[in-house]
C-alpha cells in the first residue's frame, strides 16, 4: 500500500495544526483526486493520506494541495519546489489554495514549510550592488567587511535579477538549502538527468523560455549570440572554470598600469586565492592517467610547439620554482588550465618529494576543499557534487559563517538609476518579481504589461551604487539611465573576445569527450607577424545530455563540408541552422504554450507526465537515435571540440538600444578580422595531429557557405575604462565619469565587471575581471587590505 505522508511547519519548525491537505494525480485528460476527502494536519503538523486507487511510488504523478482559508500564507514550499498560489471561489466565498509539484518518490516523507511573514524590503541602503558575478561579489564582500570592521549598522544590498541555483543532491539539512527556505529565497536545481530529458530541462532553464527565473540567457546581437548566466553567482554559475591570467602584453597599456596606483599584477594573486584554482588532468581524484582529451590535446600541443615554435606556454615548475623534467631530462611544458575546481592532484602523495607537506595538509583538511571533481562533464550546466567554486557559495558562506551585513534580493531586475539632485546618492528602480512568481497564472514565458510593471516597480535609495550586471547588463542599464550625463563612449569597445569553435570529427584517438571537466588544457599562440601573444586554444568537452544531439549534428556537418574548395572546413549548414531545424523546431520553441510547458520543468514536472513534452521527447529520440546502439558517451568518444579566443579589435559596431529598448549592436560584428584566420590556422595544426583524416577532419561549426556567425560566452567592453571621459565611461577604479569630457566623476557610482575591460583578452576573462574587482574594492574601502575578501570555509553543499 502506498502512503502519502508529511509534515507542515512554519520556518521556525513549529507545526501548523488543522491545515486541510489533498492529493491529486496529474492526468492529460484532467487531474484526478486520489482521496475522497481532504486530510487535516494533527497537533504535530502531520498528515497521512491513503489513496483510493492503486498508484506507483515512483511514477505516480501525484501532487499535493494545501488550503489557506485565512489567506495568511506568503509562500509555501517543500524541498524541491515552491507551491503555486490560486484563489478558488465556491458558494461560500473564496479560499486560497497552494498547489505543489509532482512528488518524485512517494516513499519519502514530504516536509512542507509555510512562511507567513513577508520579507521586509528596506527603502534605503548605504550601498546597492547590482549583480552578483565576479565583480559584484568581490566588491560586495569588501564593502561588507568594511562595515563590519567599522562597527556601524550599514548593510550591502545585492540586487540580482536571477534566483539561487543548487544541486538536487543537497540534503534538507544542508545549511544553504535551510537558509534559502527559511528566508523565502527563490531557488531551483540544475538541469538533470544527463540525457535528452535533461537537455529539455536545460532548454526550460533558459531565459528564452523563462524570462524571469531562467539560468541561461542567450542574447541575439546582430550576427552574434552571447550566452551569459542569470542567478545568484552570475557568470560563475555557467562558466567552464578556467581562471587564466592573460600575458602582460594584453593589459600593459590599460589605465590601471600607468595611473600611478597599484598594477593589476598586485591583484591577480588575490583573485586566484579567492576563487581557488587547481590544474585538472587526471581521470579521478587519485588517478595518474590523464583524461583522454587532455592527453590527446597536450600531446598535439607539444608536437606543434616543437615543429612550429609558435606556442608561448611556460614550463612546469616545482615548489622551489625549478623546471619539472621528463624522464629524459627535458622541461615539461605546462598546458594545464587553472580551474576553479576542487581536486586532489596525483603528486600530493609523492614520497620522494616529501609530500604531503604542510601546505598540502592545510589545503586538504580545510572544508573549503570538499566534494572532489567527479569528472561528470557538467561544468557549464551545474556541478552535481559541488566541486566547482561558484560565487553563490562564497556569498552564502560569508553571510552565514562570517556574519557579513549583506542582504541578497533575487528576482529583482533593475530598470534605471537616477541621481538625487537635492541630496547625495541615487534612486535605483527595479521590478521585484518575487511578488508574482508564486501565482498559478504567472506566465514567465510572456512579458509584463506596462500596468504590471508599474505595480511591481520599487525604488531603493543608496549613497553608493556599484553596477556589476555583466558586460551586456551594465551597458544596457546605463543606456537606459537617461537622466545620467555619461560619456559618449558608452557602448564602445565591445568585444566577443574572438570566441571561436572548431570540431575535429573524427579523431584517430579516443578522446572520451563527455568525461569532465569541460575544459582542462590551454595553448597560448604567438602572433604570426610580431611574435607576441595573439590567441589561445583549449580542449572542450561535450556534456552527456547533449552528446546524442551534438554527435548527430556534427556528423551531418562532416558530410556537408567541402562544398567550397578553398574552404573545405565550412559545412553547407552551420550548427545553428541544424540545431534550429532538428531541435528547436521540433520542440516548437517559438510557441508560447510550449515555452510555458518547458518552463514548468523548473517546477519539478517530469517530461513523461507532460503530454506535449512526451511527444517532443519521442520525436527527438527518433531523430537522434543511432543504428549502432552506441551509448551517448560512445557517440562522442571520437569527437574533439576546440575552443579558441583571440585579441580581436572591434571598430565596426557599438552596443546600443534597439527600437524595443533592448540591448543590441548598431552594426554587424566584424567576423572577417585576421585574428579569426589565425585561430583557424592554429586549429588546423591540431587537426593535423589529432584528426583521423588530418586537416580534413576539421569543421568550423558556426560558419556556413553563406554567412559567418558567432557564439560568445565572454563579452567584454561597453563601459570601457579610460583616462578621460572622452576616452572611457569609467576611470581605472571603475568610477563613472560625469559628462562627455574631462575627469569629473559621479560620487559613489561605480562599474565593476567585464564591461570596463577596454580590450579583448585572448583568454578566459573570469580571473581578470576578479582582479579588476579587487582593485576597485581596494579603492572603495580606503585602501585597507584587511577589508578585501579572503577565501573562507566553503560549505560542503553542492
JOUR-V634362 format. One record per helix or strand of 2 or more residues. SS is the DSSP state (alpha for helix, beta for strand). FROM is the first residue (numbers start at 1). TO is the last residue. If there is no record, write none. Layout:
BEGIN
ss	from	to
SS	FROM	TO
SS	FROM	TO
END
This chain:
BEGIN
ss	from	to
beta	3	10
beta	20	25
beta	32	33
beta	39	40
beta	46	50
beta	62	68
beta	75	77
beta	84	90
beta	93	99
beta	110	115
beta	124	130
alpha	134	150
beta	156	159
beta	164	166
alpha	175	182
beta	187	189
alpha	196	204
beta	216	221
beta	224	229
alpha	234	237
alpha	248	250
alpha	255	257
alpha	265	275
beta	278	279
alpha	292	308
beta	338	339
alpha	346	349
alpha	351	353
alpha	358	365
alpha	391	400
beta	406	409
beta	412	419
beta	426	432
alpha	433	435
alpha	450	456
beta	457	467
alpha	470	480
beta	500	505
beta	521	526
beta	533	540
alpha	544	560
alpha	565	567
alpha	575	587
alpha	592	603
alpha	607	609
alpha	611	624
alpha	632	635
beta	639	646
beta	655	657
beta	663	665
alpha	674	690
alpha	694	697
beta	698	699
beta	703	704
beta	710	712
beta	735	737
beta	745	751
alpha	754	756
alpha	766	780
alpha	785	787
END
